[in-house]
Amino acid sequence: MNDTIRLLKSHRSIRKFEERDIPKELLIELVRSGQSAATSSHIQAYSIIHVTDKQLRDQLVELTGGQKYVASSSDFLVFCADMKRSLEAARSTGESVVSGMTEQLLVATVDVSLMAQNIAIAAESEGVGICYIGGIRNNPQAVSELLSLPQHVYPVFGMCLGYPAHDPDVKPRLPVEAVLKENSYGDDTVHVNAFNLTMHNYYQARRGGNKISNWSQSLVPLFNQKLRSHMQEFLVDKGFEMK
Amino acid sequence: MNDTIRLLKSHRSIRKFEERDIPKELLIELVRSGQSAATSSHIQAYSIIHVTDKQLRDQLVELTGGQKYVASSSDFLVFCADMKRSLEAARSTGESVVSGMTEQLLVATVDVSLMAQNIAIAAESEGVGICYIGGIRNNPQAVSELLSLPQHVYPVFGMCLGYPAHDPDVKPRLPVEAVLKENSYGDDTVHVNAFNLTMHNYYQARRGGNKISNWSQSLVPLFNQKLRSHMQEFLVDKGFEMK
């Protein structure tokens, strides 16, 4: 196992940070590393809002569901899928352009994710801890207004970055056999069952077993309600009509 | 700049491969590295179809628009956004579950992208070259049938992996100032113009200037037509109703 693979396999989300700031030059280096990720047809369909204003950070704590590390981390980045820049660039050539395709939503969402993951890895390689904040989609309209996001740009997730002030465990993952299939999808029930046992033991050891009992149970809150049911309408309003 | 950041910044897509195969143990190590990426609420909403069957590989060359390296690379992986496994796990607890939310499409698309990017980096750290294949979305229904993908699973992109048999340039990226914004979205026209000049010079040097003249022009084919207009209906059919 080489050092990079060792780094990748040691990832865990960091939610408590030292007061020490990330040097600005390092942050820029991390973003450049992000930009080096593969991008569909060279489109680079992403923008990052670096939230340095203290008041905005405090408002984002509320808008993401009270996650205090959104304010207490050294840096907070809002990763946006951005079709505006490329749409306007194409339009500037004099051609007529089509917006709002579902395909464009996918391209931009994938593009920003690949870029963000490069930033996460670059950060971790420098001893910086990170935490993705999906809660940015709790109130995407309010976040968009707060950061003046234009049409064809939507906030996909946030990321807290800072020097770790705790050392959480690496959380188990599904057996590789559940995820890696050969030539067809097949059936992975046996691996899910094995993973339920793994997570049962994990929760028992860490939480005394008085909360969630296994992986399947941990997923229930994601599916027993219409989670973030505003996303469809929000995206359409933002110019991602899904057609 | 540390070695990991140097690695990230040296990425370029590889489309010509040596005949040498990637050892199976290494491929599994790469996938485990992928699984170590952050995942929303521990959902791990992804599956990979490792296409080892020669006939399937040849069919996938056709379905992705004649990209021969889909067959000639050592390994070809189809990355799927997978809500089936977690939906069924949650349902197995006896709870009623909701599927088809736009939010679920986003979660799974982001999850599989973060995982894939970890695999890309792990691969490159071992001297393996990669190329993402967005062309998997040219014929997603046919790909789904070929690989027996069930409801709530959709193919997002493919990835060719193998030992590089060429050494292409690292392609320029937008100025970091275009992508990294402070506190609000703002205007990046000046940076796009600068990048148009960068890419103009890049194309001049490499192609004698007789094809695309700058970045804006290179994007026109992505927007002057309804590219992959089947995606909306395909996703709805696959159980991603977007509600």
Contacts between the chains, C-beta under 8 A, distances in Angstrom:
chain1	res1	chain2	res2	distance
A	1	B	29	7.1
A	2	B	125	5.5
A	2	B	126	6.7
A	3	B	3	7.0
A	3	B	4	7.4
A	3	B	125	8.0
A	4	B	3	7.4
A	4	B	4	5.3
A	4	B	7	6.3
A	4	B	121	6.6
A	4	B	122	6.7
A	4	B	125	3.6
A	5	B	29	6.5
A	5	B	33	5.3
A	5	B	122	5.1
A	5	B	125	6.1
A	5	B	126	7.6
A	7	B	4	6.3
A	8	B	33	4.3
A	8	B	36	5.3
A	8	B	37	7.6
A	8	B	118	5.3
A	8	B	121	6.8
A	8	B	122	5.7
A	9	B	32	6.8
A	9	B	33	5.9
A	9	B	36	4.7
A	10	B	36	7.6
A	11	B	36	5.0
A	11	B	37	6.7
A	11	B	38	6.7
A	13	B	38	6.3
A	28	B	176	5.9
A	28	B	180	7.1
A	29	B	1	7.1
A	29	B	5	6.6
A	31	B	176	5.5
A	31	B	179	6.6
A	31	B	180	4.9
A	32	B	9	6.8
A	32	B	173	7.7
A	32	B	176	5.6
A	33	B	5	5.3
A	33	B	8	4.3
A	33	B	9	5.9
A	35	B	173	4.2
A	35	B	174	6.8
A	35	B	176	6.8
A	35	B	179	6.2
A	36	B	8	5.3
A	36	B	9	4.7
A	36	B	10	7.6
A	36	B	11	5.0
A	36	B	170	7.5
A	36	B	173	6.7
A	37	B	8	7.6
A	37	B	11	6.7
A	37	B	117	6.2
A	37	B	120	7.9
A	38	B	11	6.7
A	38	B	13	6.3
A	38	B	117	8.0
A	38	B	120	6.9
A	38	B	130	7.9
A	38	B	131	8.0
A	38	B	132	4.9
A	40	B	132	7.5
A	40	B	134	5.1
A	41	B	134	7.6
A	41	B	218	7.6
A	41	B	219	7.4
A	41	B	222	5.8
A	42	B	171	6.6
A	42	B	215	7.2
A	42	B	218	6.2
A	42	B	219	7.9
A	43	B	219	6.4
A	43	B	222	6.5
A	44	B	173	6.5
A	44	B	174	5.3
A	44	B	179	7.2
A	46	B	179	6.6
A	47	B	178	8.0
A	47	B	179	5.8
A	47	B	181	6.1
A	47	B	185	6.9
A	47	B	188	7.9
A	48	B	179	5.9
A	48	B	180	5.2
A	48	B	181	6.7
A	49	B	181	5.3
A	49	B	182	7.6
A	49	B	183	6.8
A	49	B	184	7.0
A	49	B	185	6.8
A	50	B	180	5.8
A	50	B	181	6.7
A	50	B	182	5.2
A	50	B	183	7.4
A	51	B	183	6.1
A	52	B	182	5.8
A	52	B	183	6.1
A	53	B	183	4.9
A	56	B	183	6.1
A	80	B	185	7.9
A	85	B	178	7.2
A	85	B	188	6.4
A	85	B	192	6.4
A	86	B	219	5.1
A	86	B	222	7.1
A	86	B	223	7.4
A	87	B	223	6.2
A	88	B	192	7.8
A	89	B	192	5.8
A	89	B	196	7.8
A	89	B	215	6.4
A	89	B	216	3.9
A	89	B	219	5.5
A	90	B	216	6.3
A	90	B	219	4.3
A	90	B	220	5.0
A	90	B	222	6.8
A	90	B	223	4.2
A	90	B	224	7.2
A	91	B	223	7.6
A	92	B	216	5.4
A	93	B	216	5.3
A	93	B	217	5.5
A	93	B	220	5.7
A	95	B	220	5.0
A	95	B	223	7.2
A	95	B	224	4.9
A	96	B	224	6.6
A	97	B	223	3.9
A	97	B	224	6.3
A	98	B	223	5.8
A	98	B	224	7.2
A	98	B	225	6.8
A	98	B	226	5.5
A	98	B	227	7.9
A	99	B	223	7.5
A	101	B	226	6.3
A	101	B	227	6.5
A	101	B	228	7.2
A	101	B	229	6.6
A	101	B	231	7.2
A	101	B	232	7.8
A	102	B	231	4.3
A	102	B	232	4.2
A	102	B	235	6.6
A	103	B	137	6.8
A	103	B	227	5.6
A	103	B	228	4.0
A	103	B	229	7.4
A	103	B	231	4.6
A	104	B	227	7.9
A	106	B	109	6.4
A	106	B	137	7.3
A	106	B	156	7.1
A	106	B	231	6.7
A	107	B	134	7.3
A	109	B	106	6.4
A	109	B	109	5.2
A	109	B	110	6.5
A	109	B	113	7.5
A	110	B	109	6.5
A	110	B	113	4.9
A	110	B	156	6.6
A	110	B	157	6.8
A	113	B	109	7.5
A	113	B	110	4.9
A	113	B	113	3.5
A	113	B	114	5.7
A	113	B	117	7.2
A	114	B	113	5.7
A	114	B	116	7.5
A	114	B	117	4.6
A	114	B	120	7.9
A	116	B	114	7.5
A	117	B	37	6.2
A	117	B	38	8.0
A	117	B	113	7.2
A	117	B	114	4.6
A	117	B	117	4.0
A	117	B	118	6.5
A	118	B	8	5.3
A	118	B	117	6.5
A	118	B	121	7.5
A	120	B	37	7.9
A	120	B	38	6.9
A	120	B	114	7.9
A	121	B	4	6.6
A	121	B	8	6.8
A	121	B	118	7.4
A	121	B	121	6.1
A	122	B	4	6.7
A	122	B	5	5.1
A	122	B	8	5.7
A	125	B	2	5.5
A	125	B	3	8.0
A	125	B	4	3.6
A	125	B	5	6.1
A	126	B	2	6.7
A	126	B	5	7.6
A	130	B	38	7.8
A	131	B	38	7.9
A	132	B	38	4.9
A	132	B	40	7.5
A	134	B	40	5.1
A	134	B	41	7.6
A	134	B	107	7.3
A	137	B	103	6.8
A	137	B	106	7.3
A	147	B	183	7.0
A	147	B	184	5.5
A	147	B	185	6.3
A	148	B	184	4.1
A	148	B	185	5.0
A	148	B	186	7.6
A	149	B	185	5.3
A	150	B	185	5.8
A	153	B	185	6.6
A	156	B	106	7.1
A	156	B	110	6.6
A	157	B	110	6.8
A	170	B	36	7.5
A	171	B	42	6.7
A	173	B	32	7.7
A	173	B	35	4.2
A	173	B	36	6.7
A	173	B	44	6.5
A	174	B	35	6.8
A	174	B	44	5.3
A	176	B	28	5.9
A	176	B	31	5.6
A	176	B	32	5.6
A	176	B	35	6.9
A	178	B	47	8.0
A	178	B	85	7.2
A	179	B	31	6.6
A	179	B	35	6.2
A	179	B	44	7.2
A	179	B	46	6.6
A	179	B	47	5.8
A	179	B	48	6.0
A	180	B	28	7.1
A	180	B	31	5.0
A	180	B	48	5.2
A	180	B	50	5.8
A	181	B	47	6.1
A	181	B	48	6.7
A	181	B	49	5.3
A	181	B	50	6.7
A	182	B	49	7.6
A	182	B	50	5.2
A	182	B	52	5.8
A	183	B	49	6.8
A	183	B	50	7.4
A	183	B	51	6.1
A	183	B	52	6.1
A	183	B	53	4.9
A	183	B	56	6.1
A	183	B	147	7.0
A	184	B	49	7.0
A	184	B	147	5.5
A	184	B	148	4.1
A	185	B	47	6.9
A	185	B	49	6.8
A	185	B	80	8.0
A	185	B	147	6.3
A	185	B	148	5.0
A	185	B	149	5.3
A	185	B	150	5.8
A	185	B	153	6.6
A	186	B	148	7.6
A	188	B	47	7.9
A	188	B	85	6.4
A	192	B	85	6.4
A	192	B	88	7.9
A	192	B	89	5.8
A	196	B	89	7.7
A	215	B	42	7.2
A	215	B	89	6.4
A	216	B	89	3.9
A	216	B	90	6.3
A	216	B	92	5.4
A	216	B	93	5.3
A	217	B	93	5.5
A	218	B	41	7.6
A	218	B	42	6.2
A	219	B	41	7.5
A	219	B	42	7.9
A	219	B	43	6.4
A	219	B	86	5.1
A	219	B	89	5.5
A	219	B	90	4.3
A	220	B	90	5.0
A	220	B	93	5.8
A	220	B	95	5.0
A	222	B	41	5.8
A	222	B	43	6.5
A	222	B	86	7.1
A	222	B	90	6.8
A	223	B	86	7.4
A	223	B	87	6.2
A	223	B	90	4.2
A	223	B	91	7.5
A	223	B	95	7.2
A	223	B	97	3.9
A	223	B	98	5.8
A	223	B	99	7.5
A	224	B	90	7.2
A	224	B	95	4.9
A	224	B	96	6.6
A	224	B	97	6.4
A	224	B	98	7.2
A	225	B	98	6.8
A	226	B	98	5.5
A	226	B	101	6.3
A	227	B	98	7.9
A	227	B	101	6.6
A	227	B	103	5.6
A	227	B	104	7.9
A	228	B	101	7.2
A	228	B	103	4.0
A	229	B	101	6.6
A	229	B	103	7.4
A	229	B	243	7.6
A	231	B	101	7.2
A	231	B	102	4.4
A	231	B	103	4.6
A	231	B	106	6.7
A	232	B	101	7.8
A	232	B	102	4.2
A	232	B	242	5.6
A	232	B	243	5.8
A	235	B	102	6.6
A	242	B	232	5.6
A	242	B	242	5.8
A	243	B	229	7.5
A	243	B	232	5.8
